[in-house]
Amino acid sequence: MLSLLPLPIVSTSAVATTSLPAGPPLGPAAAPAMTARALFETQLPYVLRVLRYLGVAASDAEDVAQDVFVAVHRSLPSYEGRGSVQSWLYGICRRSLSDHRKRAYRRRESPSDDIEPAAQEPSQERDLAFQRALSRLDEILDGLDDDKRSVFILYEVEQLTMKEITDAIGCPLQTGYTRLRAARAHVENTTRREAGR
């Protein structure tokens, strides 16, 4: 759990139900002043969002985020400041997620549906609608392969530039745009089909 870090914990449920700022954009000029603690405090909401959009279960998000910030701590001295910190963190998120999926305990687990949320007060209708929309977006994004999903999330949700995205993913710029077009078409077609029911 994130409590292993000597830093404040932010609950994934709080991240999922509230609108959070993305944190200040940090570029190459900010690289020398960065510390692992400062990155944790400013970029934890971003990391948790990215992990959830990449398909990490809510119950595992804090564990994987812990792995991300351990990797950040280890690799920060070698960070050269090319591109944005968000694109650098995204690459670490993907590697940490890949490692998480390879773990033996993960392979032995049998997937099950998340526990249904408890009944909520009528005053929370907006939060409930937001949660339902996020769940629906997760379902739609599950229909994309990892490459298209990554580009779509970073471009449409996190609003990184395509150059930052392709630097983080390691593909040519044109390939990034091709993946984005395919992902948009999938999301639009799925939404249209469901609206026509």
N, C-alpha and C positions, 0 to 999 in steps of 0.2 A: 504494500500500500504506500501511498505518498507520504505517510507519516514517518517513513524511514528518513526522509530528508529533513534537516533541521529548519524547515521553512513552513509557513502557514499552508494549511490544506484548503482547497476549494472543492466543494462537493460537485460531482458530475451532475447531480440532479439540479443544483443551483445554476450550473452552466446551461443545462438543457432548457430550463424554464424561464430564464431571464435574458433580456437583451444585453449583451456584454460588448464593450468596446474591444476592438481588435488589438489594442495596445499600440504604442507609438511605433511608426515605421522606423526601423533601424537600418541604415545603409552602411557602406564602407567607412564613412567618416566616423561612425560611432563605435567601430570595432575595438579600438584600443581601450575604451572605457568600459566595455562590457564585462560583467562578472556572471558567474552561473546563478548567483542569487538574484541579481537584477533581471536576468532573462526569465528565471522562474516566476518572479513576481509580476512581470509585465506580459509574458507570453504564455502562461499556463492556460488561460481561456482559449487562445488560438490553438494550442496543441490539443486540448481536449476536444474542441470542435472538429479539427482535422481528423483525429482518431475516430471519432464517432462517424464522420462522413465517409471514412475509409472502410467502415463496416465493423469496427470494434464494438462488441456488446457493452452496454452501459455498465454491467457488472465488472468488466475487465478494463475499462477506460483508465481508471486511476493507476492500475498496475502497469499498464503499458506506458502511461505518461511518466511514471517513476523511471522506467527504463530509458525513456527519451531524455530525461534530465540528467540521468547518470551518464549517458553518452555525451550529452552537451558538456558536462563538467570535464569529462576526459578529453574531448576534442577541441574545447575552446582555445587552448594555447596554439593550436595549429590552424585556427580559423583565419583565413586571409582577407575576409571582408568583401569578397567578390559577390555581387548580387545583394539581395536583401536578406535580412536575418530570417524572415518568414520562409523564404525559399530554402535556406540552409536547414532550418528546423523541419521543414516538410520532408526533406530527404532523410533526416534522422528518424522522423515518424514512420516513414515507409520501411526503413531497415528494422526498426524496433518492432513494428507490426509483423514483419516477415519472421523475425526471430521468435516472436510470441506464438505465431501459428505453428512453428516447427517443434515446439516443446512437447515432450512426450505426454504430459498430463493433459494437454489440450487435445491431442489425438484420441485419447481414451474417453474423453467426455462425450456424452451424447447430447446434442443440442436440444433445447426445449424452449418453449415460448417464454418471454419475460412475464413476470407476475403482473397481473392486471393492476393498474393503479387504484387506490381506494377512491370511493366516491368523493367528489369535491363539492365545495359550496358553490351556489349559483353565482356568487361574486367573482368566481375564478373562471368564468366562461371563456374569457379571452385567452387565458393561459392554456385552458383545455383545447381550444381551437388551434392554438399555436403548436401544442404537443401533437395533435392529430395530423396537422400539416407536416410536421417534421417526420412523423412516422410514415406518412404517405410518401414523402420525398425519399426516405430510406428505402422503401419498397421499390420505388421506380429506379433508384440508382443501383439497386441490387441486380437489375437487368443489364447493367453495363459491365464490360470487363474492367480490370483494375486500371489499365492505361487511360481509357476514356473517362472513367469515373474520376480519376485524379485530376485530369485537365479540367473537366467540368467544374469540380469543386473549387479548385484554386482560382479559376477564371471568374466563374459566375458568383460564387459564394464569398470567397476571400478576396476577390478583386485584385489579384496579382496580375502583372503584365505577362504577356505570352513569353517574353524573353526570360523573365524570372522563372516562369513555370518550366520552360524547356531546359534552362540551366539546372534546375532542381531535379528534373526527371531524367535528363540526359538524352534528349532526342532533338532532331533538327526542328527549326522553327516551323517549317511548313507541315511537318508531321503533327506538331502540336495543334495547329489550326485545323488539320484534317480530323483529328480526334475530337476536337471541340465541336465541329460541325456534325459529326456522327452522333455525339452525345446529345446535342441539342435536338437533333431529329428524333432520337429515341424518346427523350422526355416529352417533346411536343406530340408525337404520335400516340404515346401511352396516355397522355392527358386527354387528347381528343377522343380516343376510343372509350375512355371511362366517362367522358362528358356525354357521349352519344348513347349511353345505356339508358 
